[in-house]
Amino acid sequence: MQVYKNILVTIDCSPVDNAIIQHVALLAEQNRARVCLLHVIHAHTIDQRRAAQKQAEACLEKHGEKLRAQGVDVRKLILAGEPDEQILKEIETGGYDLVAMALHGHNFPGDLLFGSVSETLKHKISVPLLLIKPDNPHR
């Protein structure tokens, strides 16, 4: 039985992403689900945005390769703006039946921002939300 068909995975290009990718790879493989890797660029200047775009492209490609190597159908999506707003818009329009993201220990810059994103999603989405806390997010 196929429980999940279309999984959205939010990626913030930090070490915690590895935990969610490992978990989602198994789920997607078991369910023959499609995975969308989403990164939202939150930048204040053009230079910040360019640098973040390059980093995001490399990050999503790396994670996409891991998933494709396990036979998972993957697409990558990079959006710009407020992370919680952009993620909510994508959930509303993307037809996802699971949203997955990693939790943080709040030791990296931006972790507080992404911690608030998981809180927002918990209260505003109607599809299941999978939150994974890595054993050691700083390796």
Secondary structure, DSSP 8 states (H G I E B T S, - for coil): ----SEEEEE--SSTTHHHHHHHHHHHHHHHT-EEEEEEEE--SSHHHHHHHHHHHHHHHHHHHHHHHHTT-EEEEEEEES-HHHHHHHHHHHHT-SEEEEE---S-STTHHHHHHHHHHHHHH-SS-EEEE--SSTT-
